[in-house]
Amino acid sequence: MAYNDSRRAAFRLFKKLKYGWIWATSTFTGNFILAIVITSFFRNLGYEDDVNYVFFLSVLAIGLWVTESIPPFAVGIFIIAGLLMGFGTDFILEDHKTPVEMYLGTWTSNVIWLLLGGFFLAEGMSIVALDRALFRFTLNKFGEDPNRLLLGLMLTTAAGSMVMSNTATTAMMISSILPLARLMGKDSEYTKALLVGIPAAATLGGMGTIIGSTPNAIAVGALQEKGISLTFVDWMIFGLPTALIAVLLFWKFLTKKLHLSQVQLDLSEMKGRNQSKKGFERNAVLFTLFITVSMWLSEPLHGIPIAATSAIPIVLLTLFQVIKAEDVRRLPWDTLMLVAGGLALGIAMVDVGLTDIIMEKISQLPIPMVGVALVFAIIAVLISNIMSNTAASAILVPLGLSLPGIWGIAVPLIVALSCSSALLLPVSTPSNAISFSTGMVEQKSFRPGGLLMIILGPILAFLVVLLYTWVFH
């Protein structure tokens, strides 16, 4: 019997491998052909060869990101390789050699180092198992009232996602509430509220800081290329209120829709002390977290760039032996590859003037700039529900950057925040996927909140960012 089971499993794996590469290859080829066809029509408009080439790469990258025929990080590498081939050699473009260092330089941009520092913090917090401590802290502060406890867990999740990855925060918080979810049962409305509310809080909370969500870092990096520098505190001025309001609105929506006031909780079994054997490691992580965040927040005082202070967790957590070589290999390096590729594509679009061409066409539309900004926000949240929000921001931020006047600052920020409002499907965000993978929540449970944020997210981002740019710029 065991032999038959192993044969069946091996056959299923063989089928997956056999037909998986056929699907990926055909999809990649289809995207390539489609990009060539679209570019051939674009060439008829009479633009230079370098503009046409970057347009081709952009269309191909969008298609590959949407269909995921190759992983998103591989698209990032492919973009950089395509730019180097086109502008660094004579194989594709003749007499259009440009310094390709600016495309390779995205690997060492401030955004990459900032994200890497955040990854080390997240890994350190995961290693010392801060999940149970976070749950006990929340329980002590908010009590056993179901509505208040859900609010506390969502706020704790949102706060965590502001200094570490949304995915890592969700994984920690979901593991901390799983005992309660199992105690309540799969059919309990409170279980649904927990498994929908916590990933939503992680994603929405990521709006609060530059490192809270990758689209935020992409927007900051793009604005930096334009000579506009946003500090950690600058972002929090508009990002933190947006995150808190979004989390509170989502919490209120869950309490009303699921009638949580009628739920009875018995948490007597979950109040025991956590016997941690990692006292030194935990204190080391908390100390590193405090020092790093303090340096980020006080950048206007000391003037050290946040990318430089991001080395603090890398040095301290390895010095204290919290993070070892095998832990570093688990870091999401693929995200850095995707971000580097997205930044390189954005630089190329600006450098050859493609963004100016697109924005010129948009400005000729019979709608005011306010309407254009709203269209950007809506497109951002819609495509982020079906593809990586990092990829969505990599596509839209460079376009928004080319808008005239204050809109060239506001729209990239609106796009970044709107990308973090995508909550409709289990695949919309890694946070939703982690929650769905528990098997205790159905796909349809994400829809009501996801539809709510498709409407409220862009509107909230639009209003808060416009207020920020009006006051500070």
Solvent accessible surface area in square Angstrom, and as a share of the most:
residue,aa,sasa,rsa
1,M,179,0.80
2,A,81,0.63
3,Y,143,0.54
4,N,70,0.36
5,D,68,0.35
6,S,65,0.42
7,R,148,0.54
8,R,126,0.46
9,A,46,0.36
10,A,60,0.47
11,F,121,0.50
12,R,145,0.53
13,L,103,0.51
14,F,114,0.47
15,K,90,0.38
16,K,149,0.63
17,L,116,0.58
18,K,85,0.36
19,Y,114,0.43
20,G,35,0.33
21,W,154,0.54
22,I,79,0.40
23,W,167,0.59
24,A,29,0.23
25,T,72,0.42
26,S,64,0.41
27,T,20,0.12
28,F,54,0.23
29,T,64,0.37
30,G,36,0.35
31,N,15,0.08
32,F,74,0.31
33,I,97,0.49
34,L,99,0.49
35,A,0,0.00
36,I,88,0.45
37,V,67,0.39
38,I,65,0.33
39,T,12,0.07
40,S,51,0.33
41,F,142,0.59
42,F,24,0.10
43,R,131,0.48
44,N,121,0.62
45,L,113,0.56
46,G,65,0.63
47,Y,63,0.24
48,E,117,0.53
49,D,66,0.34
50,D,27,0.14
51,V,9,0.05
52,N,7,0.04
53,Y,22,0.09
54,V,0,0.00
55,F,34,0.14
56,F,28,0.12
57,L,6,0.03
58,S,9,0.06
59,V,29,0.17
60,L,1,0.00
61,A,1,0.01
62,I,65,0.33
63,G,16,0.16
64,L,0,0.00
65,W,3,0.01
66,V,66,0.38
67,T,59,0.34
68,E,94,0.42
69,S,9,0.06
70,I,42,0.21
71,P,68,0.43
72,P,35,0.22
73,F,68,0.28
74,A,24,0.19
75,V,0,0.00
76,G,0,0.00
77,I,75,0.38
78,F,64,0.27
79,I,1,0.00
80,I,8,0.04
81,A,53,0.41
82,G,11,0.10
83,L,0,0.00
84,L,48,0.24
85,M,89,0.40
86,G,0,0.00
87,F,2,0.01
88,G,34,0.33
89,T,38,0.22
90,D,83,0.43
91,F,167,0.70
92,I,84,0.43
93,L,12,0.06
94,E,122,0.55
95,D,136,0.71
96,H,50,0.22
97,K,126,0.54
98,T,45,0.26
99,P,96,0.60
100,V,30,0.17
101,E,118,0.53
102,M,66,0.30
103,Y,0,0.00
104,L,80,0.40
105,G,32,0.31
106,T,4,0.02
107,W,90,0.31
108,T,94,0.54
109,S,28,0.18
110,N,63,0.32
111,V,5,0.03
112,I,10,0.05
113,W,109,0.38
114,L,4,0.02
115,L,7,0.04
116,L,18,0.09
117,G,0,0.00
118,G,6,0.05
119,F,19,0.08
120,F,9,0.04
121,L,0,0.00
122,A,7,0.05
123,E,25,0.11
124,G,0,0.00
125,M,14,0.06
126,S,57,0.37
127,I,37,0.19
128,V,1,0.01
129,A,28,0.22
130,L,13,0.06
131,D,17,0.09
132,R,119,0.44
133,A,24,0.19
134,L,43,0.22
135,F,7,0.03
136,R,60,0.22
137,F,108,0.45
138,T,0,0.00
139,L,9,0.04
140,N,122,0.63
141,K,129,0.55
142,F,48,0.20
143,G,30,0.28
144,E,68,0.31
145,D,67,0.35
146,P,12,0.08
147,N,32,0.16
148,R,126,0.46
149,L,0,0.00
150,L,0,0.00
151,L,30,0.15
152,G,0,0.00
153,L,0,0.00
154,M,0,0.00
155,L,49,0.25
156,T,18,0.10
157,T,0,0.00
158,A,1,0.01
159,A,58,0.45
160,G,14,0.14
161,S,0,0.00
162,M,17,0.08
163,V,24,0.14
164,M,1,0.00
165,S,30,0.19
166,N,23,0.12
167,T,56,0.33
168,A,23,0.18
169,T,2,0.01
170,T,0,0.00
171,A,45,0.35
172,M,12,0.05
173,M,1,0.00
174,I,5,0.03
175,S,51,0.33
176,S,6,0.04
177,I,0,0.00
178,L,27,0.13
179,P,67,0.42
180,L,0,0.00
181,A,0,0.00
182,R,154,0.56
183,L,89,0.44
184,M,48,0.21
185,G,25,0.24
186,K,105,0.45
187,D,127,0.66
188,S,22,0.14
189,E,65,0.29
190,Y,0,0.00
191,T,0,0.00
192,K,62,0.26
193,A,0,0.00
194,L,0,0.00
195,L,0,0.00
196,V,8,0.05
197,G,0,0.00
198,I,0,0.00
199,P,0,0.00
200,A,2,0.02
201,A,0,0.00
202,A,0,0.00
203,T,3,0.02
204,L,0,0.00
205,G,0,0.00
206,G,0,0.00
207,M,0,0.00
208,G,0,0.00
209,T,3,0.02
210,I,0,0.00
211,I,10,0.05
212,G,1,0.01
213,S,6,0.04
214,T,23,0.13
215,P,1,0.01
216,N,0,0.00
217,A,0,0.00
218,I,3,0.02
219,A,0,0.00
220,V,12,0.07
221,G,6,0.06
222,A,10,0.08
223,L,0,0.00
224,Q,73,0.33
225,E,116,0.52
226,K,94,0.40
227,G,68,0.65
228,I,37,0.19
229,S,78,0.50
230,L,9,0.04
231,T,26,0.15
232,F,2,0.01
233,V,50,0.29
234,D,39,0.20
235,W,0,0.00
236,M,41,0.18
237,I,68,0.34
238,F,2,0.01
239,G,0,0.00
240,L,53,0.26
241,P,52,0.33
242,T,0,0.00
243,A,0,0.00
244,L,69,0.34
245,I,72,0.37
246,A,0,0.00
247,V,0,0.00
248,L,78,0.39
249,L,71,0.35
250,F,2,0.01
251,W,41,0.14
252,K,97,0.41
253,F,53,0.22
254,L,7,0.04
255,T,12,0.07
256,K,132,0.56
257,K,98,0.42
258,L,24,0.12
259,H,114,0.51
260,L,0,0.00
261,S,83,0.53
262,Q,141,0.63
263,V,24,0.14
264,Q,155,0.69
265,L,25,0.13
266,D,94,0.49
267,L,0,0.00
268,S,78,0.50
269,E,143,0.64
270,M,32,0.14
271,K,107,0.45
272,G,53,0.51
273,R,202,0.74
274,N,34,0.18
275,Q,148,0.66
276,S,51,0.33
277,K,199,0.84
278,K,85,0.36
279,G,41,0.39
280,F,125,0.52
281,E,54,0.24
282,R,34,0.13
283,N,97,0.50
284,A,6,0.05
285,V,0,0.00
286,L,82,0.41
287,F,104,0.43
288,T,0,0.00
289,L,33,0.16
290,F,141,0.59
291,I,53,0.27
292,T,0,0.00
293,V,30,0.17
294,S,42,0.27
295,M,49,0.22
296,W,0,0.00
297,L,71,0.35
298,S,31,0.20
299,E,26,0.12
300,P,87,0.55
301,L,158,0.79
302,H,65,0.29
303,G,55,0.53
304,I,71,0.36
305,P,69,0.43
306,I,17,0.09
307,A,13,0.10
308,A,54,0.42
309,T,4,0.03
310,S,1,0.00
311,A,43,0.34
312,I,35,0.18
313,P,0,0.00
314,I,35,0.18
315,V,85,0.49
316,L,33,0.16
317,L,0,0.00
318,T,47,0.28
319,L,122,0.61
320,F,55,0.23
321,Q,111,0.49
322,V,4,0.02
323,I,2,0.01
324,K,94,0.40
325,A,61,0.47
326,E,90,0.41
327,D,14,0.07
328,V,39,0.22
329,R,177,0.65
330,R,144,0.53
331,L,9,0.04
332,P,52,0.32
333,W,89,0.31
334,D,65,0.34
335,T,32,0.19
336,L,9,0.05
337,M,55,0.25
338,L,13,0.07
339,V,0,0.00
340,A,0,0.00
341,G,0,0.00
342,G,2,0.02
343,L,15,0.07
344,A,0,0.00
345,L,2,0.01
346,G,7,0.06
347,I,28,0.14
348,A,0,0.00
349,M,9,0.04
350,V,70,0.40
351,D,74,0.39
352,V,24,0.14
353,G,17,0.16
354,L,1,0.01
355,T,0,0.00
356,D,86,0.44
357,I,23,0.12
358,I,47,0.24
359,M,8,0.04
360,E,94,0.42
361,K,101,0.43
362,I,35,0.18
363,S,56,0.36
364,Q,120,0.53
365,L,90,0.45
366,P,132,0.83
367,I,73,0.37
368,P,95,0.59
369,M,42,0.19
370,V,67,0.39
371,G,19,0.19
372,V,3,0.02
373,A,0,0.00
374,L,59,0.30
375,V,67,0.39
376,F,11,0.04
377,A,0,0.00
378,I,81,0.41
379,I,71,0.36
380,A,0,0.00
381,V,0,0.00
382,L,85,0.42
383,I,41,0.21
384,S,0,0.00
385,N,4,0.02
386,I,106,0.54
387,M,10,0.04
388,S,33,0.21
389,N,27,0.14
390,T,10,0.06
391,A,0,0.00
392,A,0,0.00
393,S,0,0.00
394,A,1,0.01
395,I,17,0.09
396,L,13,0.06
397,V,0,0.00
398,P,8,0.05
399,L,24,0.12
400,G,0,0.00
401,L,14,0.07
402,S,28,0.18
403,L,5,0.02
404,P,74,0.46
405,G,67,0.65
406,I,60,0.31
407,W,41,0.14
408,G,0,0.00
409,I,21,0.11
410,A,0,0.00
411,V,0,0.00
412,P,0,0.00
413,L,0,0.00
414,I,0,0.00
415,V,0,0.00
416,A,0,0.00
417,L,0,0.00
418,S,0,0.00
419,C,0,0.00
420,S,0,0.00
421,S,0,0.00
422,A,1,0.00
423,L,5,0.02
424,L,37,0.18
425,L,44,0.22
426,P,8,0.05
427,V,118,0.68
428,S,7,0.04
429,T,6,0.03
430,P,81,0.51
431,S,1,0.00
432,N,2,0.01
433,A,42,0.33
434,I,40,0.20
435,S,0,0.00
436,F,81,0.34
437,S,88,0.57
438,T,39,0.22
439,G,45,0.43
440,M,26,0.12
441,V,8,0.04
442,E,89,0.40
443,Q,77,0.34
444,K,122,0.52
445,S,25,0.16
446,F,4,0.02
447,R,113,0.41
448,P,39,0.25
449,G,2,0.02
450,G,0,0.00
451,L,99,0.49
452,L,41,0.21
453,M,0,0.00
454,I,30,0.15
455,I,108,0.55
456,L,52,0.26
457,G,1,0.01
458,P,3,0.02
459,I,81,0.41
460,L,23,0.12
461,A,0,0.00
462,F,17,0.07
463,L,105,0.52
464,V,23,0.14
465,V,0,0.00
466,L,41,0.20
467,L,109,0.54
468,Y,11,0.04
469,T,2,0.01
470,W,203,0.71
471,V,87,0.50
472,F,112,0.47
473,H,99,0.44
